[in-house]
Amino acid sequence: MDSTAYLDLRNGEREPLFFFMLNAYLQSRIETDHESDGDEEVNVYLAGLLHSLVDGRFYADNVDRLATSALDVCQKAEESGTDRGKTNVYRTNADHRLMAFGLFSGFGDHVSLYRRGTTPDEAYIDEARQFYSWAGAFCSRLPPRYRGLATTLEKLADGFGAYHEVLGHMAAHHMDLMERLSPGQTWHLEHEAHEAALPQIEAHALDHMLDAYNRWRVEPNETTRKQFLEASTPYTELKSGFDPKDLMN
């Protein structure tokens, strides 16, 4: 177990960060009337996920799997080429959305004004639920040693609403979560975490757009033009002021 410790400002005691996260989450389940009922493995899974967000491992390990749009997530999953790869892509992006919209107020400034205006929070939350479901389905095809993870992912999909509510309660009410974390840990959770993922997301969006642009240059017609403009949307959202039509002049 990682030795990272959390200092309780109320009593001066230290405890391993993982156990603090687990205890805070369990207490939040009780307070929101969502006590564990045959889903104890989900509690451990989410405590581990919270821990990995605080120490930065989640984004360091998964930067190449993350995407802000559902279309890009699905493309990354298909490009992975294996059931294990698809499990990891869908699981990672489900985790990302659950934490962003459970602990915080979403992706915030890390998506464009256009996407914030056209994509309601509920859409991202529904995507997270669906991604957990798909991750569980692909994970169930893996060798028997992955059966426990597959079951956990399926439970996360089935009970997503409750887990999302508990996380929100934990952040807003339980033990002053954000105040109790160090400034460096909070920065990882809400800011640097997203920033760490953006370069890879931007590079992927640029490659995707340029592939479509080259197809249009080779065969300029209405179909390839439409495909290029659609493919340019993710990059346009990341690069304010960029207009893909400038490339077509």
Contacts in CASP RR format, 6 or more apart in sequence:
PFRMAT RR
TARGET T0000
AUTHOR 0000-0000-0000
METHOD contacts of the structure
MODEL  1
MDSTAYLDLRNGEREPLFFFMLNAYLQSRIETDHESDGDEEVNVYLAGLL
HSLVDGRFYADNVDRLATSALDVCQKAEESGTDRGKTNVYRTNADHRLMA
FGLFSGFGDHVSLYRRGTTPDEAYIDEARQFYSWAGAFCSRLPPRYRGLA
TTLEKLADGFGAYHEVLGHMAAHHMDLMERLSPGQTWHLEHEAHEAALPQ
IEAHALDHMLDAYNRWRVEPNETTRKQFLEASTPYTELKSGFDPKDLMN
1 16 0 8 1.000
1 18 0 8 1.000
2 16 0 8 1.000
2 17 0 8 1.000
2 18 0 8 1.000
2 51 0 8 1.000
2 55 0 8 1.000
3 16 0 8 1.000
4 16 0 8 1.000
4 17 0 8 1.000
4 18 0 8 1.000
4 51 0 8 1.000
4 54 0 8 1.000
4 55 0 8 1.000
5 14 0 8 1.000
5 15 0 8 1.000
5 16 0 8 1.000
5 17 0 8 1.000
6 14 0 8 1.000
6 15 0 8 1.000
6 16 0 8 1.000
6 17 0 8 1.000
6 20 0 8 1.000
6 180 0 8 1.000
6 181 0 8 1.000
7 13 0 8 1.000
7 14 0 8 1.000
7 182 0 8 1.000
8 14 0 8 1.000
8 15 0 8 1.000
8 20 0 8 1.000
8 180 0 8 1.000
9 179 0 8 1.000
9 180 0 8 1.000
17 51 0 8 1.000
17 54 0 8 1.000
17 55 0 8 1.000
18 47 0 8 1.000
18 48 0 8 1.000
18 51 0 8 1.000
19 47 0 8 1.000
21 47 0 8 1.000
21 48 0 8 1.000
21 50 0 8 1.000
21 51 0 8 1.000
21 54 0 8 1.000
22 43 0 8 1.000
22 44 0 8 1.000
22 47 0 8 1.000
22 48 0 8 1.000
24 170 0 8 1.000
24 174 0 8 1.000
24 175 0 8 1.000
24 177 0 8 1.000
25 43 0 8 1.000
25 46 0 8 1.000
25 47 0 8 1.000
25 50 0 8 1.000
25 166 0 8 1.000
25 167 0 8 1.000
25 170 0 8 1.000
26 36 0 8 1.000
26 43 0 8 1.000
27 174 0 8 1.000
27 175 0 8 1.000
28 166 0 8 1.000
28 167 0 8 1.000
28 168 0 8 1.000
28 169 0 8 1.000
28 170 0 8 1.000
28 173 0 8 1.000
28 174 0 8 1.000
29 35 0 8 1.000
29 36 0 8 1.000
29 43 0 8 1.000
29 166 0 8 1.000
31 169 0 8 1.000
31 173 0 8 1.000
31 174 0 8 1.000
32 162 0 8 1.000
32 165 0 8 1.000
32 166 0 8 1.000
32 169 0 8 1.000
34 162 0 8 1.000
34 163 0 8 1.000
34 165 0 8 1.000
34 166 0 8 1.000
36 42 0 8 1.000
36 43 0 8 1.000
39 155 0 8 1.000
41 148 0 8 1.000
41 151 0 8 1.000
41 152 0 8 1.000
41 155 0 8 1.000
42 152 0 8 1.000
42 155 0 8 1.000
42 156 0 8 1.000
42 163 0 8 1.000
45 152 0 8 1.000
45 156 0 8 1.000
46 163 0 8 1.000
46 167 0 8 1.000
49 58 0 8 1.000
49 95 0 8 1.000
49 99 0 8 1.000
50 99 0 8 1.000
52 58 0 8 1.000
52 61 0 8 1.000
53 59 0 8 1.000
53 99 0 8 1.000
53 188 0 8 1.000
53 189 0 8 1.000
53 193 0 8 1.000
54 181 0 8 1.000
54 185 0 8 1.000
54 188 0 8 1.000
54 189 0 8 1.000
55 185 0 8 1.000
55 188 0 8 1.000
56 188 0 8 1.000
56 192 0 8 1.000
56 193 0 8 1.000
56 196 0 8 1.000
58 95 0 8 1.000
58 193 0 8 1.000
59 66 0 8 1.000
59 192 0 8 1.000
59 193 0 8 1.000
59 194 0 8 1.000
59 196 0 8 1.000
59 197 0 8 1.000
60 196 0 8 1.000
62 88 0 8 1.000
62 92 0 8 1.000
62 96 0 8 1.000
62 197 0 8 1.000
63 196 0 8 1.000
63 197 0 8 1.000
63 199 0 8 1.000
63 200 0 8 1.000
64 200 0 8 1.000
65 76 0 8 1.000
65 88 0 8 1.000
65 89 0 8 1.000
65 92 0 8 1.000
65 93 0 8 1.000
66 92 0 8 1.000
66 93 0 8 1.000
66 96 0 8 1.000
66 197 0 8 1.000
66 200 0 8 1.000
66 201 0 8 1.000
67 73 0 8 1.000
67 75 0 8 1.000
67 76 0 8 1.000
67 93 0 8 1.000
67 201 0 8 1.000
67 204 0 8 1.000
67 234 0 8 1.000
68 107 0 8 1.000
68 110 0 8 1.000
68 111 0 8 1.000
68 115 0 8 1.000
68 201 0 8 1.000
68 234 0 8 1.000
68 237 0 8 1.000
69 115 0 8 1.000
69 233 0 8 1.000
69 234 0 8 1.000
70 127 0 8 1.000
71 234 0 8 1.000
72 201 0 8 1.000
72 204 0 8 1.000
72 205 0 8 1.000
72 208 0 8 1.000
72 234 0 8 1.000
73 89 0 8 1.000
73 90 0 8 1.000
73 93 0 8 1.000
73 127 0 8 1.000
73 131 0 8 1.000
75 208 0 8 1.000
76 89 0 8 1.000
76 204 0 8 1.000
77 85 0 8 1.000
77 86 0 8 1.000
77 89 0 8 1.000
77 90 0 8 1.000
77 134 0 8 1.000
78 86 0 8 1.000
80 86 0 8 1.000
80 88 0 8 1.000
80 89 0 8 1.000
83 138 0 8 1.000
83 139 0 8 1.000
83 141 0 8 1.000
83 142 0 8 1.000
84 138 0 8 1.000
84 142 0 8 1.000
85 138 0 8 1.000
86 134 0 8 1.000
86 135 0 8 1.000
86 138 0 8 1.000
87 135 0 8 1.000
87 136 0 8 1.000
87 138 0 8 1.000
87 139 0 8 1.000
87 142 0 8 1.000
87 146 0 8 1.000
87 153 0 8 1.000
88 135 0 8 1.000
90 131 0 8 1.000
90 132 0 8 1.000
90 134 0 8 1.000
90 135 0 8 1.000
90 136 0 8 1.000
90 138 0 8 1.000
91 131 0 8 1.000
91 132 0 8 1.000
91 135 0 8 1.000
91 136 0 8 1.000
91 139 0 8 1.000
91 153 0 8 1.000
93 127 0 8 1.000
93 128 0 8 1.000
93 131 0 8 1.000
94 127 0 8 1.000
94 128 0 8 1.000
94 129 0 8 1.000
94 131 0 8 1.000
94 132 0 8 1.000
94 135 0 8 1.000
94 153 0 8 1.000
94 156 0 8 1.000
97 124 0 8 1.000
97 125 0 8 1.000
97 127 0 8 1.000
97 128 0 8 1.000
97 131 0 8 1.000
98 128 0 8 1.000
98 156 0 8 1.000
98 160 0 8 1.000
98 163 0 8 1.000
98 164 0 8 1.000
98 167 0 8 1.000
99 167 0 8 1.000
99 189 0 8 1.000
100 106 0 8 1.000
100 107 0 8 1.000
100 124 0 8 1.000
101 121 0 8 1.000
101 124 0 8 1.000
101 125 0 8 1.000
101 128 0 8 1.000
101 164 0 8 1.000
102 164 0 8 1.000
102 167 0 8 1.000
102 168 0 8 1.000
102 171 0 8 1.000
103 167 0 8 1.000
103 168 0 8 1.000
103 170 0 8 1.000
103 171 0 8 1.000
103 177 0 8 1.000
103 189 0 8 1.000
104 171 0 8 1.000
104 189 0 8 1.000
104 190 0 8 1.000
106 121 0 8 1.000
106 124 0 8 1.000
107 116 0 8 1.000
107 124 0 8 1.000
107 194 0 8 1.000
108 116 0 8 1.000
110 194 0 8 1.000
110 195 0 8 1.000
110 198 0 8 1.000
111 119 0 8 1.000
111 237 0 8 1.000
112 236 0 8 1.000
112 237 0 8 1.000
112 238 0 8 1.000
112 240 0 8 1.000
113 240 0 8 1.000
114 236 0 8 1.000
114 237 0 8 1.000
115 237 0 8 1.000
125 160 0 8 1.000
125 164 0 8 1.000
128 160 0 8 1.000
128 164 0 8 1.000
129 157 0 8 1.000
129 160 0 8 1.000
129 161 0 8 1.000
130 157 0 8 1.000
132 153 0 8 1.000
132 154 0 8 1.000
132 156 0 8 1.000
132 157 0 8 1.000
132 160 0 8 1.000
133 153 0 8 1.000
133 154 0 8 1.000
133 157 0 8 1.000
135 153 0 8 1.000
136 149 0 8 1.000
136 150 0 8 1.000
136 153 0 8 1.000
136 154 0 8 1.000
136 157 0 8 1.000
139 146 0 8 1.000
139 149 0 8 1.000
139 150 0 8 1.000
139 153 0 8 1.000
140 146 0 8 1.000
140 147 0 8 1.000
140 150 0 8 1.000
140 154 0 8 1.000
142 150 0 8 1.000
156 163 0 8 1.000
170 177 0 8 1.000
171 177 0 8 1.000
171 178 0 8 1.000
178 186 0 8 1.000
181 189 0 8 1.000
198 238 0 8 1.000
201 234 0 8 1.000
201 238 0 8 1.000
202 235 0 8 1.000
202 238 0 8 1.000
202 239 0 8 1.000
205 234 0 8 1.000
205 235 0 8 1.000
205 238 0 8 1.000
206 235 0 8 1.000
208 231 0 8 1.000
208 234 0 8 1.000
208 235 0 8 1.000
209 228 0 8 1.000
209 231 0 8 1.000
209 232 0 8 1.000
209 234 0 8 1.000
209 235 0 8 1.000
209 244 0 8 1.000
211 231 0 8 1.000
212 224 0 8 1.000
212 227 0 8 1.000
212 228 0 8 1.000
212 230 0 8 1.000
212 231 0 8 1.000
212 232 0 8 1.000
213 228 0 8 1.000
213 231 0 8 1.000
213 232 0 8 1.000
213 244 0 8 1.000
213 247 0 8 1.000
215 224 0 8 1.000
215 227 0 8 1.000
215 228 0 8 1.000
216 224 0 8 1.000
216 225 0 8 1.000
216 227 0 8 1.000
216 228 0 8 1.000
216 248 0 8 1.000
225 248 0 8 1.000
228 244 0 8 1.000
228 248 0 8 1.000
229 244 0 8 1.000
229 245 0 8 1.000
232 244 0 8 1.000
235 242 0 8 1.000
235 244 0 8 1.000
236 242 0 8 1.000
236 243 0 8 1.000
236 244 0 8 1.000
END
